[in-house]
């Protein structure tokens, strides 16, 4: 959700050149876990990968996450990956292990030739040495590590060799024998491929915080080795200038993970929010962007927090419907200090929005959701106290909130509910507004009569009859009949 918002905000800030920005999604569709799962189901690994890829995009559609402009899959780019590994070998930053047919990144060579130090995103100790520390005490000695073809514990596989008789479903021919790409090299090679065919340089790389080390750390090292940046020109030795790492989802004090079987799937989420089939994804988006803290912190999920998000979302939609249906029957609406005060609240909202979107706090969506709720509160109070509120005031509030919700990725069922059938429910859009207007006027008439004089039974029943006989409800299929109350 954070990355989707970030992408939308960047495009909004550069409306003049939207084609200059491509969102590329890398998909690993061959690795040990996929191979093992496919084998257990007796299907080809690619078939399994495509199945889950389809489910992933279906889930993202439900959440209104924009689809990527470009999708690159490992099995579609093996030739480019092999070429990428070959270049790193030619530059002297990798070596082949002949017995296994594997190719490893050479960390010591990378550092000795004056390139950037390995481990830009690694924890301090890991960037220097991961060798296990053996206890000197004979009572609890650690066994020596098993033999390894690596020259340095920090080295990692660029190409994983396979036995010659390995199925072609899970291996590919290469200059070093059959095998498949190492995990870390896939992204760097495919990013390089997209950069070449689009003649653009990557500017932002994103992923979960768990990818920071070793995955993104190794991506940086191999990319710098591939390009062989000269150490004499530090300004040219940076492969990727911007990185975004998002926090994990937690539940019951632990990170959601398949291994712990403590995760909630999107279909399960849809079931929980089935009372709002058209806006369930928006409820989750409000929770993710507005109720989980900073994008880099862990988000703690619970059914209670989702209910709270649903309640806030419902009140927001109700306000937008009410504010849009609010009419001023007075022939003139003179501006007073109340209108000027409301205008200041709108200006403060717009200033906060601008600061977040252009002032270096682009990922802090929770600031925006907070400002939305503040403006809603001020506008509700203003409209309740000012029956003759100028139309321009309420329209500005509704439109500005709707525009920001659009930018943040909410569907129009949330940002502009009055344009849909019954708001976010059922019926026509105009009827939804009319129903809101009908009951607002009923409430105001009852309240006015009660304040001016003692409201007798006949007057109250007459007001009720005016609602009963209104054609709006009949058009929606709501039929009323008076019954005797015993």
Rosetta blueprint (number, residue, H / E / L):
1 X L
2 X H
3 X H
4 X H
5 X H
6 X H
7 X H
8 X H
9 X H
10 X H
11 X H
12 X H
13 X H
14 X L
15 X H
16 X H
17 X H
18 X H
19 X H
20 X H
21 X L
22 X L
23 X L
24 X E
25 X E
26 X E
27 X E
28 X L
29 X L
30 X L
31 X L
32 X H
33 X H
34 X H
35 X H
36 X H
37 X H
38 X H
39 X H
40 X H
41 X H
42 X L
43 X L
44 X L
45 X H
46 X H
47 X H
48 X H
49 X H
50 X H
51 X H
52 X H
53 X H
54 X H
55 X H
56 X H
57 X H
58 X H
59 X H
60 X H
61 X H
62 X H
63 X L
64 X L
65 X L
66 X L
67 X L
68 X L
69 X L
70 X E
71 X E
72 X E
73 X E
74 X H
75 X H
76 X H
77 X L
78 X H
79 X H
80 X H
81 X H
82 X H
83 X H
84 X H
85 X H
86 X H
87 X H
88 X H
89 X H
90 X H
91 X L
92 X L
93 X L
94 X E
95 X E
96 X E
97 X E
98 X L
99 X L
100 X L
101 X L
102 X E
103 X E
104 X E
105 X E
106 X L
107 X H
108 X H
109 X H
110 X H
111 X H
112 X H
113 X L
114 X L
115 X L
116 X L
117 X L
118 X L
119 X L
120 X L
121 X L
122 X L
123 X L
124 X L
125 X L
126 X L
127 X L
128 X L
129 X L
130 X L
131 X L
132 X L
133 X L
134 X L
135 X L
136 X L
137 X L
138 X H
139 X H
140 X H
141 X L
142 X L
143 X L
144 X L
145 X L
146 X L
147 X L
148 X L
149 X L
150 X L
151 X L
152 X L
153 X L
154 X L
155 X L
156 X L
157 X E
158 X E
159 X E
160 X E
161 X E
162 X L
163 X L
164 X L
165 X L
166 X L
167 X L
168 X L
169 X L
170 X L
171 X L
172 X E
173 X L
174 X L
175 X L
176 X L
177 X L
178 X L
179 X E
180 X E
181 X E
182 X L
183 X H
184 X H
185 X H
186 X H
187 X H
188 X H
189 X H
190 X H
191 X H
192 X H
193 X H
194 X H
195 X H
196 X H
197 X H
198 X H
199 X L
200 X L
201 X L
202 X L
203 X L
204 X E
205 X E
206 X E
207 X E
208 X E
209 X H
210 X H
211 X H
212 X H
213 X H
214 X H
215 X H
216 X H
217 X H
218 X H
219 X H
220 X H
221 X H
222 X H
223 X H
224 X H
225 X H
226 X H
227 X H
228 X L
229 X L
230 X L
231 X L
232 X L
233 X L
234 X H
235 X H
236 X H
237 X L
238 X L
239 X L
240 X L
241 X L
242 X E
243 X E
244 X E
245 X E
246 X E
247 X L
248 X L
249 X E
250 X E
251 X E
252 X L
253 X L
254 X E
255 X E
256 X L
257 X L
258 X L
259 X L
260 X L
261 X L
262 X L
263 X L
264 X L
265 X L
266 X H
267 X H
268 X H
269 X H
270 X H
271 X H
272 X H
273 X L
274 X H
275 X H
276 X H
277 X L
278 X L
279 X L
280 X H
281 X H
282 X H
283 X H
284 X H
285 X H
286 X H
287 X H
288 X H
289 X H
290 X H
291 X L
292 X L
293 X L
294 X L
295 X L
296 X L
297 X L
298 X L
299 X E
300 X E
301 X L
302 X L
303 X H
304 X H
305 X H
306 X H
307 X H
308 X H
309 X H
310 X H
311 X H
312 X H
313 X H
314 X H
315 X H
316 X H
317 X H
318 X H
319 X H
320 X H
321 X H
322 X H
323 X H
324 X H
325 X H
326 X L
327 X L
328 X L
329 X L
330 X L
331 X L
332 X L
333 X L
334 X L
335 X L
336 X L
337 X H
338 X H
339 X H
340 X H
341 X H
342 X H
343 X H
344 X H
345 X H
346 X H
347 X H
348 X H
349 X H
350 X H
351 X H
352 X H
353 X H
354 X H
355 X H
356 X H
357 X H
358 X H
359 X L
360 X L
361 X L
362 X L
363 X L
364 X L
365 X H
366 X H
367 X H
368 X H
369 X H
370 X H
371 X H
372 X H
373 X H
374 X H
375 X H
376 X H
377 X H
378 X H
379 X H
380 X H
381 X H
382 X H
383 X H
384 X H
385 X H
386 X L
387 X L
388 X L
389 X L
390 X L
391 X H
392 X H
393 X H
394 X H
395 X H
396 X H
397 X H
398 X H
399 X H
400 X H
401 X H
402 X H
403 X H
404 X H
405 X H
406 X H
407 X H
408 X L
409 X L
410 X L
411 X L
412 X H
413 X H
414 X H
415 X H
416 X L
417 X H
418 X H
419 X H
420 X L
421 X L
422 X L
423 X L
424 X L
425 X L
426 X L
427 X L
428 X L
429 X H
430 X H
431 X H
432 X H
433 X H
434 X H
435 X H
436 X H
437 X H
438 X H
439 X H
440 X H
441 X H
442 X H
443 X H
444 X H
445 X H
446 X H
447 X H
448 X H
449 X H
450 X H
451 X H
452 X H
453 X L
454 X L
455 X L
456 X L
457 X H
458 X H
459 X H
460 X H
461 X H
462 X H
463 X H
464 X H
465 X H
466 X H
467 X H
468 X H
469 X L
470 X L
471 X H
472 X H
473 X H
474 X H
475 X H
476 X L
477 X L
478 X L
479 X L
480 X L
481 X L
482 X L
483 X L
484 X L
485 X L
486 X L
